Amino acid sequence: MGDMEIIDSKGVRATFTDEGVKVDIVPTSECCIDCGDARLMSDGGYIKCYNCHNVTYIDFRPHA
């Protein structure tokens, strides 16, 4: 089974896995650059903010 994440408007993230639930805070580097909301959705290769609908690109790959 795959993982599922739920993020609320305050940036609290609950990740549901086969091992249980992990709760943490979304880092500001993964939030919308315009409004700061942590609820971002993938929309055709771009990242779209749930709150202000800003379309942006955020690099989530780990940096070397």
C-alpha positions as CSV (number, residue, x, y, z in Angstrom):
1,M,0.0,0.0,0.0
2,G,1.2,3.5,-0.7
3,D,1.6,6.4,1.7
4,M,-0.9,9.2,2.1
5,E,-0.4,12.7,3.4
6,I,-2.9,15.1,4.9
7,I,-1.8,18.7,5.5
8,D,-3.9,21.3,7.3
9,S,-3.9,25.1,6.7
10,K,-1.4,25.6,9.6
11,G,1.2,23.3,8.1
12,V,0.7,20.2,10.3
13,R,1.3,17.1,8.1
14,A,0.1,13.6,9.0
15,T,1.7,10.8,6.9
16,F,-0.2,7.5,6.9
17,T,2.0,4.5,6.2
18,D,1.8,0.7,6.7
19,E,3.9,1.3,9.9
20,G,1.5,3.9,11.4
21,V,1.0,7.6,11.4
22,K,3.8,10.2,11.5
23,V,3.0,13.8,12.4
24,D,5.3,16.7,11.6
25,I,5.4,20.3,10.5
26,V,5.9,21.2,6.8
27,P,9.2,23.3,6.5
28,T,8.7,26.8,5.1
29,S,10.9,25.8,2.1
30,E,8.1,23.6,1.0
31,C,5.3,26.2,1.4
32,C,3.8,28.6,-1.2
33,I,6.2,31.5,-1.9
34,D,3.3,34.0,-2.1
35,C,1.0,33.2,0.8
36,G,3.0,30.7,2.9
37,D,0.3,28.0,2.8
38,A,1.7,24.5,3.1
39,R,-1.1,22.9,1.0
40,L,0.5,22.5,-2.4
41,M,-0.9,20.2,-5.2
42,S,0.8,18.8,-8.2
43,D,-1.0,20.1,-11.4
44,G,0.4,18.8,-14.7
45,G,4.1,19.0,-13.7
46,Y,3.7,22.3,-11.7
47,I,3.0,23.0,-8.1
48,K,-0.3,24.8,-7.4
49,C,-1.2,26.5,-4.1
50,Y,-4.5,25.4,-2.6
51,N,-5.1,28.8,-0.9
52,C,-4.1,31.5,-3.4
53,H,-3.9,29.2,-6.6
54,N,-0.4,30.5,-7.4
55,V,1.3,28.2,-9.9
56,T,5.0,27.7,-9.1
57,Y,7.8,25.2,-9.2
58,I,9.5,24.0,-6.1
59,D,12.5,21.6,-6.3
60,F,11.7,18.9,-3.7
61,R,14.8,16.8,-4.7
62,P,17.4,16.4,-2.0
63,H,20.4,18.6,-2.5
64,A,23.9,17.1,-2.7
